[in-house]
Amino acid sequence: MASKGRVYFLTAYIEFLLDEGIKSEEYYLGDASRFLRFLLSRVEEKDIQAFVEHSSPSYQRRLRKTLRKFYSFAQKELKITNTALEQV
């Protein structure tokens, strides 16, 4: 798989698995999902701030908005609670 300017993580991972000859990606995606949920539940406020502040001011505003929506999804649909994510 060629490197792309914009990589959409899960889509790229599925393409990678298929390129590697994995016929049933369900287990791989499930494990990756559980790992990401684990990390998301443990991220600290300083990590989020570092991620946001690494961007231009206009992108920071957008990130704060989109990350708030992502946290709402994580809280409602995945039952992930983390007070650091509430500070975005």
PLY file of the C-alpha trace (Angstrom):
ply
format ascii 1.0
element vertex 88
property float x
property float y
property float z
element edge 87
property int vertex1
property int vertex2
end_header
0.00 0.00 0.00
1.41 3.37 -0.98
1.81 6.09 1.60
-0.92 8.72 1.36
-0.99 12.36 2.38
-4.15 11.77 4.37
-4.49 8.44 6.03
-7.82 7.47 7.48
-6.68 5.10 10.16
-9.22 2.29 10.11
-9.63 2.31 6.34
-5.86 2.17 5.90
-5.63 -0.66 8.43
-8.27 -2.70 6.60
-6.46 -2.13 3.30
-3.20 -3.21 4.95
-4.78 -6.40 6.28
-6.20 -7.24 2.88
-2.83 -6.55 1.23
-1.26 -8.90 3.79
-3.66 -11.64 2.74
-5.79 -11.60 5.90
-9.13 -13.08 4.89
-11.04 -12.38 8.12
-10.16 -8.92 9.37
-12.87 -9.01 12.07
-10.49 -10.26 14.81
-7.79 -7.78 13.86
-10.20 -4.83 13.83
-11.81 -5.95 17.07
-8.45 -6.13 18.84
-7.33 -2.78 17.42
-10.63 -1.25 18.51
-10.27 -2.58 22.06
-6.71 -1.24 22.22
-7.80 2.22 21.05
-10.66 2.25 23.56
-8.17 1.34 26.29
-5.91 4.22 25.29
-8.79 6.66 24.96
-9.97 5.90 28.46
-6.50 6.70 29.80
-5.46 9.78 27.83
-4.60 12.75 30.02
-5.50 16.41 29.58
-1.88 17.33 28.81
-1.87 14.82 25.93
-5.00 16.34 24.43
-3.66 19.88 24.84
-0.37 18.89 23.17
-2.28 17.38 20.24
-4.50 20.44 19.80
-1.75 23.02 20.31
0.43 21.35 17.68
-1.86 22.92 15.04
-2.59 26.31 13.56
-5.09 28.51 15.43
-7.86 27.90 12.89
-7.31 24.14 12.99
-7.27 24.26 16.81
-10.79 25.72 16.78
-11.98 23.00 14.44
-10.27 20.28 16.47
-11.90 21.42 19.69
-15.31 21.20 18.01
-14.75 17.84 16.32
-13.08 16.26 19.36
-16.00 17.32 21.56
-18.31 15.52 19.15
-16.00 12.48 19.15
-16.00 12.42 22.94
-19.80 12.59 22.93
-19.81 9.54 20.66
-17.26 7.71 22.83
-19.26 8.44 25.95
-22.69 7.56 24.57
-21.90 4.70 22.22
-18.75 3.15 23.70
-19.37 3.93 27.37
-15.91 5.52 27.68
-15.64 8.17 30.35
-12.56 10.23 30.90
-12.67 13.66 32.54
-9.64 14.77 30.50
-11.71 14.41 27.34
-14.40 16.66 28.77
-11.89 19.54 28.84
-11.45 19.71 25.04
0 1
1 2
2 3
3 4
4 5
5 6
6 7
7 8
8 9
9 10
10 11
11 12
12 13
13 14
14 15
15 16
16 17
17 18
18 19
19 20
20 21
21 22
22 23
23 24
24 25
25 26
26 27
27 28
28 29
29 30
30 31
31 32
32 33
33 34
34 35
35 36
36 37
37 38
38 39
39 40
40 41
41 42
42 43
43 44
44 45
45 46
46 47
47 48
48 49
49 50
50 51
51 52
52 53
53 54
54 55
55 56
56 57
57 58
58 59
59 60
60 61
61 62
62 63
63 64
64 65
65 66
66 67
67 68
68 69
69 70
70 71
71 72
72 73
73 74
74 75
75 76
76 77
77 78
78 79
79 80
80 81
81 82
82 83
83 84
84 85
85 86
86 87
